[in-house]
Amino acid sequence: MASTMKTWIPAVAAAVWAGSAAATLNLQEPTTTIAAQIYSLHTYILVVCAVIFVLVFGAMFYSILKHRKSVGHKAAHFHENTTVEIVWTVVPFLILLGMAAPATKTILAMKDTSNADITIKAVGYQWKWGYEYVRGEGDLAGVSDGIKFYSNLSTTMDEIYDKTGTVKKGDNYLLDVDNPLVVPVGKKVRILTTANDVIHAFWVPSFGVKQDAIPGFIRDTWFTAEKTGEFRGQCAELCGKEHGFMPIVVKVVTVDEFKTWAAKQAKDTGAPAAETAAAPAAEAAPAAEKVAAAGGAADGKKVYEATCVACHSTGVAGAPKVGEKAVWAPRLAQGKDALYEHAIKGKGIMPPKGGNPALPDADVKAAVDHMVALSK
């Protein structure tokens, strides 16, 4: 046990040092708008706390020094000073309000995963990450859809368990992987997080992204990288004995470089991403035309693609995959009213309105009608 601890403690310490080498006294340099807002909030609240600290402890030590018994002062006896009570209630309230207003704005922005240019599912395993490119939008439509791979720690065991001290450790010790997550610069990337075994957490500090990955549940977060390069993170939830060996590397490239990478990945797996994405769309076309003839299809299709497609196009976390008649048959038997209610109020692990509470009921029903028409 002692020998194991002697091996692990230096390894964990080195990982922490490597991850914070560029920001030993502060947060990492932000590379997204959200990260910049978090950085500014951190600095602002730190200043507010420092000012409060100086004022409170300054007044306290001044009182102790200047009004001590040894210089002849006597304690005053008074009770129920209404003015003082009002001041010490109103002032802290205003301070908290000044902190809460910008923090709330940032939190709301962090939770807005709508209108993503690309959606990627990140699955936590003991002890690696699995990535699946679910769907691209706009000029990224069909570019990387269907690409899947695992991302493992690339640091060798000899380097980790070096008992001789002769193996040189690199700058990114315990933070390098064999297959990084590749995303295009300037594009909004939505990350769906879940896990295969225990709770993990997807954390990339310079992006301002940290989201738990929970077995049986789908959570989401997003980022828009503003510059190219490699950015590193780690699993931020204690997930077992090799928790410290589960890094995240995000490689941000230009859009053209991303398309080239995606084409190569698709070729290596034997299924071009654009063709893979086009096939389901072609199969769904006749059914979609039938829905269009019935009217109201445009809104339903639009809502589906904006809110529902991430889960229902892949069948993740128990969501019935659109187009699979056998899976949808028992649900269709419940009747549309039941499906509407499930979609609007949520059921099981599915959040109300697909996690978008601002969505009108009519839009949710239109999306349900669209999925039903494609799945009969």
Secondary structure as UniProt FT lines:
FT   HELIX           2..20
FT   HELIX           21..23
FT   HELIX           33..66
FT   HELIX           69..71
FT   HELIX           82..110
FT   STRAND          118..125
FT   TURN            126..127
FT   STRAND          128..136
FT   HELIX           138..140
FT   TURN            141..143
FT   TURN            145..146
FT   STRAND          148..151
FT   HELIX           157..160
FT   TURN            171..174
FT   STRAND          181..184
FT   TURN            185..186
FT   STRAND          189..195
FT   STRAND          200..204
FT   HELIX           205..207
FT   STRAND          209..213
FT   STRAND          219..223
FT   STRAND          229..235
FT   TURN            241..242
FT   HELIX           243..245
FT   STRAND          247..253
FT   HELIX           255..269
FT   HELIX           273..294
FT   HELIX           297..303
FT   HELIX           304..308
FT   HELIX           309..312
FT   TURN            313..315
FT   HELIX           316..318
FT   TURN            322..323
FT   HELIX           325..332
FT   TURN            333..334
FT   HELIX           336..345
FT   TURN            348..349
FT   HELIX           352..355
FT   TURN            357..358
FT   HELIX           361..375
//
